Amino acid sequence: MGFFKKIFGASSPETPPSEAAAAPEGQQPQAGQAVAEPEEMSAEEHERIYKFETLRDDGLRAMQVGQFSYAVKCLETALQYEDDEATCAHLAEAYVRQGAGRQALPLLEKLLQAHPDRAQLHAAMAEACEQAAEWQKMEHHARQAVELQPDDAIALYLLCRAQRGMGNHAQAVEGLTQLIGQGDRYVRLLQLRADSYFAMGQVQQAEADLQQLAAAGEATEETYLLQGKMREAQGNADGALESYAAMLEANPFSREATLRMAQLYMQAEKYEQARTALSNALEMQPDFAEAYRLRAQVWRQLGNEQEARADEAELEDLPAETDTTPETVEDDMNRHYKTLNPFGF
């Protein structure tokens, strides 16, 4: 069930905590030994415990199959019947898995008040703070986790991410270089270090990290996207187009790569290539509003007003997009690294 299980012990539908904690450690009944009957409880108390355990176990099962919204509902309701530490921890985990770190913060703060020396809880708090963009708070708890477990690569990785979020890119690079030297989380570390190098204006070092990923056959969609943006910033339009083409080969549905590629073609007055790129995307994604908008501009550059108006008519029938502006490097990396969970959930 993740790191919370390591903190609070068995807590699964198969082994409820109430059973695991029925007798103190070292005082478990032996074979043939009489087991003391529990004190008589009222029907109301029996009903309360039954509802708590049923909801808790349903929530844990839902988490095991990735149904986090349902898990949250079950665990929230279970806590109304019993203020249980392990259940509180699992609810925090469910929030983090959903990407709702801000909702996990008060739960984790409560747990840390009771267990301030548990590195895993500080790491969990750092992860939740990252999702809430609470960078200074994330840095504090990540550093606490590192101090409690200096050899924990996950804690140092979180600290690097917090430093990057605060804009302390040089410190992030230092920590990431240390982790890379240990051979930990190779792809993610190089990707994050490339971003930090680029933020510091050290483009050659950033490009070297991305090329290392590509040469090892470990380049991801984000690798190509960041590489394309870096090459754009360098004024290398042809190189950027190559990166976006590789991105589209890895993920033909990438709207970001399509828009950036089309815009580069338009800047170079290669309108037919821009039209082709946008048309290919629209064949696969007919609800791609920004592609219609951009292709209408291309049609006008090609002197075809009729097709431009047809695209604008299609656009009017689509729901409005909240943000059609291509992401900056910072936007993209924020989005990407918020999805990475250092606990392997």
N, C-alpha and C positions, 0 to 999 in steps of 0.2 A: 504494500500500500504506500511505500515511499518512506521518507525519512521520519515522518511522524510515528510510524510503527517502531522505529529504532528508539525513539524517545520514550514512548509510553508502553511499549511492549505489545503483546498480542491484542489486536482489536479488529477482529474480522467476524463475519457472520457465523463462521464455524466455531470460533472460540471467543465468546463474549467476554469483556473485561470483568463482568461480575463473577463469572466462573473462574477466570484465571486468578482473581484476587480473593477467592473464597476463603483461603486459609493462608496465614503468613508463611513466607518462605522458610523451609526447613521444618514446617509443622504439617505437611501434607499427610493425610491418613494413609496408613499402611494397609496392605491386603488383609482382610479379615477383621480389621479394626472398626469398631462402631463409629459412625459419623454422627456428630451431634446434630439434632434436629434444629433448624432455624427457629427463631422466636416466632410465635404466632403473629401474623400480620393481618391488618384489616382488609376487607374486600377492596376498599378504595386505594390502599397502598399497593395491593397486588395489581390492580388495574393500571395504576400509574407506571409501575415498573414494566409491565407488559407493553404498554404503549411506547414507553421510552425505548426499550430494547428493540421492538419491532421497527420503529422509525429509524433508529440508528443503524440497524442491520440492513434495512432497505436502502438507506443512503450509502452505505459502504459497498453494497452490491452494485448500485448505480455508478459509483465511481470506478469500479473495476471494469465496467464496460463503456466508460467514457460518457455517461449521461450525467454531466455535471450540474445542469440546471435542476434536474429532478433530485439529484443528491443534495443540493443546497436546500431545497424545500424540505426534504425529509430530515436533514440534520438540524436545520433551524427549528423545526417543530419538536424534534426530540429534546433539544435543549430547553424547551418550555416545560418539559416534564422533569428534567433533572439537569442540574448544572454540573456536567461531567467534563473533566479536563481533556480526556482523550477525544471525546466527541467534538469539543471546541476546537481541538487541533485539526481534526479531519475536516471540519467546516472551513477552517482557514485554508487548508490544502485545496478544497474544492473551489473556493473563491480564486485562489492563485491559478489553478488549472484553467479556470474560465477567463483569466486575464483581468479579473476584478480585484486587483491587489488592494485598492483603497478600502474595500469592504472587509478585507482580512486584517487590516492594521489594528483595529481595537481588540480583536481576538488574540492576536499575537502579542500585543502589549500586555494583556492580562496574563498570558502564559509566561512572558518574560519576567513579570513581577514575581511570579512564583518560582521561576527557574532561570535566574539571571546568568548562570554559569554554563548554560547549554549552547554550545556553538551552533548546533543545527537550527535552533530557534532564531538566533541572530541572523543566520544565513537565510532563513525563511522570511524574516522581517526585511532583509535587504532586497530579496526578490519582490516582495509585495510593494516596497517603496519604489522600486524601479518601475513597476507597472503604474504607480501613481505619480511618477515623475518627481518624487521627493528625493532629490539627488543627495543633499547633505545628510539627510537621515539615512539614506541607503549607505553612504560612505561610512557613517558612524557604526552601523550594525555590521557591515562587512568587515570593518577593521576589528571590531570586537570578536567576530568569528575567527579571524586570522590570529589574534592574540591568544584565543583559547585553544586553537588547533593550528599551530604554525605550519604544519606539513600538509594541511588540507588544500588541495589544488582548487577545489570548488570555491572555497572562501576567498582565495586570492583572485580567482577569476571574477568573482562578484565585485571585489574591491577595484579591479581594473575597469570594470564596466561603470561603476559609480564614479570613478575619476574621470572617465571619458564623458559621462553625462554632465559632470560639473565643469567640463572644459579643461581639465588638467591632463592634457594629452601626453605630455612628456612623462608624467608619472605612470600613466596607463601603459605607455610603450615599455617602460622599464619593467613593470610587473609582467606584462605579456611576454616579453623577451625571456624572462626567467622561466615562465611556464613552458614556453616553446622549447627551451633548452632541456626541460624535463620530459618532453615528448607527450604532453597532455593536451587533449582536445585540439589536435593539430589544425583542422580546417577552421573552426570557429576562431581560434586564437589568431591565426594569420589574417583572417578577414577583418577582425576587430583592430589588429595592429595596423593593417593597411589604411583603415579609416582614420585612425589617430595620426598616422604619418601624414596623410593627405590634409587633415585639418591643420597640421602645423606647417603646411607648405612644402613638406619633404616628399615631393612627388615621385622621385626616382626610387626611394625606399618603398613607398606604397606600391608602385608598379612592380617592384621586385617580388614583394610578397604575393601579389595576385598572379604573377607569372609562375611563381613556385607552385601555387595551387593548380594552375592549368597544366604545367609540365608533369605534375604527379597524377593527373587525371582526377583531381579532387575539386575542380572548380564547380561552384554552385551557381544558381541563377543570380544570386546576389553578387557573386564575384564578377560576373560579366556586366551586371548593371553598374556596379561601382566603377569598374574599369572603364566603361563607356563614359560615365560622367567625368572621370578624371581626365580622359583624353579630350573630352569637350573643353574642359577648363584649360587644357594646354593648347587648344586651337587645332588639335589633330582630328579633324572631322572624319577622315577616312578610317582612322583607327577606331574612333567611336562607333562608326557604322559597323565595322567588323565585330565589335563587342556586342552591339545590339542584335546583330544577326545571329551570333552564337547564343545569346539569351533567348531569342525566339525559337532557335532550334531546340533548346532545352525545354522551353515552355512557349508553344505557339500562341497561347492565350494572354501573354504578357501585354497589357495595355500600355504600361509605362515605356517598354522598349519600342512598341509600335509608334507611339506619339513622338518620342525623341528621334527615332529614325526618320519619320516623315518630316519633322521640322528641320532636321539637318539637310534633307534633300531639297526642301523649299528654300532654305538659306542659300543653297548652291544653285538655285533656279533649275533643279532637276525635277520638274513637276510631274512628269510621267512616272518616274520612280516613286515619288511620294504618293501618287494616286494608286499605284499598284500595291504599295505597302498597306495603305488604308483599306483598299478594297478587299485584300486578303483577310484582314482582321475582321471586317464587317461580314464576310461570308460565314465566319465561325461565330461571331458575336453580333448579331443584328441589333442588340440593345446598346451598342457602344456609342453613346451620344457624342462624345468629343471627337470620335473619328468622323462622324457625319459632319460636324461643324468644321473640322479641319479640311475634309475633302471638298466641301462647298467652296472654300477659299482656293483650293487647288483647281477645281473646275473653272473658276473665274479666271485664274491665271492662264488656263488653257483655252480660254475664249468660249466656254460652253456654259452659258447662263442658264439654259434649260435644266441641265443636270445639277447645277448649283442649287437652283430653287427646289428641285426634287429632293435633294439631301436635306435642305432646310425644312421641307415639309415633313420628312421622316423624323427630323429632330423634334418638331413640335408635338409629335405623337408620343414621344418618350418622356418618362418622368424626369424631372430636373435632377441633375447630379449636384451633390453638395459641394464638390471641389473637383474641378477638372484640370487644375494646374499640375503639371508634372512635378514630382517630388524633387526636393534638393537632396544632396548627399546626406545631410543631417536628418532630414525627414525620413529617408529610406532606411538609414541605419537605426534610427530610433524605433521605427516600425519593426524591423527585422529582429533586433536584439531583445525587444520586449517579448518576442515569441519564444525565445530560447529559455528553457527551464533547466537550471543547473542540477536539479535533483533527479533528472531522468524520469519525470512523471509520465 
